[in-house]
Amino acid sequence: MRSRKTGFTLVEVMVASTIGAFVMLVAVGTLKAITASAEMVENNISTAAEVRFASNMLKRDLVNFYRDENIENTKFIATAEETGQEGSSYLVFYTLSRAKARSDQPEGDIYEVEYYLMKDDEKSLLMRRMWPNPNKEETEPRGILAVIAENIDVFEVRYFDGEEWSTEWPEDMRVLPQLIEINIVAKPPNRPELTMESLMVNFTRSVTAAVADSESGEQAGGGPGGGQGGGQGGGQQSGEVPQGR
């Protein structure tokens, strides 16, 4: 009796190979799509966190703005550049801070802070400069320079004087703005979507609260030391009015 041979025919092998290759292509494509989606979500989350961190830091510095009875001892200067559809603000002022910028050196609690956008062909960075013990006699700004957010397309700050909004606040102004609106727009790498953070600080209210707390602190503490601590704490509690545009 002739033995019967079993096995796959050439047609069956070719069909199986084609199906296997198709399944592998689908699996690789799905894996790439999942990886790209995960990277996109991670970039969006990272960008949003940086923008939120930068806006909160700027808001905190503005709420703790340092104001002296002699206007010459205060500082608040704002300028702006307009390039096409993009906005870029420059802002420098004095602020109060209990956290020392350099723990190993003696410092006061009045700092000069500066915010500006630094752009080149590859990067767009929101910078913050913090200068302990500022001196108006110095011609060159000093301090600690740090990047607080990357991929920033727009850094725009506007100021309300009680009648109209403007994008600049010159050094020769003898008063402070009543409201300050901050808009920070970032674009995650290789993505068309934009991440935006907007907030508004009631500057007059925060400064008034700080001065009131300072005066009550001096009466209660018997000296300017207690007033300074009270003014700083009061500004943090009542000076911020964040809201969307």
Protein Blocks (a to p, Z undefined) as FASTA:
>chain_A
ZZddedddfklmmmmmmmmmmmmmmmmmmmmmmmmmmmmmmmmmmmmmmmmmmmmmmmmm
mmmpccdfblklgccddddddehjbccdddddddddfbdfblkbccdfbdcddddddddf
kbccddddddehiafkbmbdcdjdddfbghifbdcddddehjaccfbdcfklcbdcfbdc
dddddddehiabdcdddddddfklmmmmmmmmmmmmmmmnopaklmmmmmmmmmmmmmpc
cddZZ
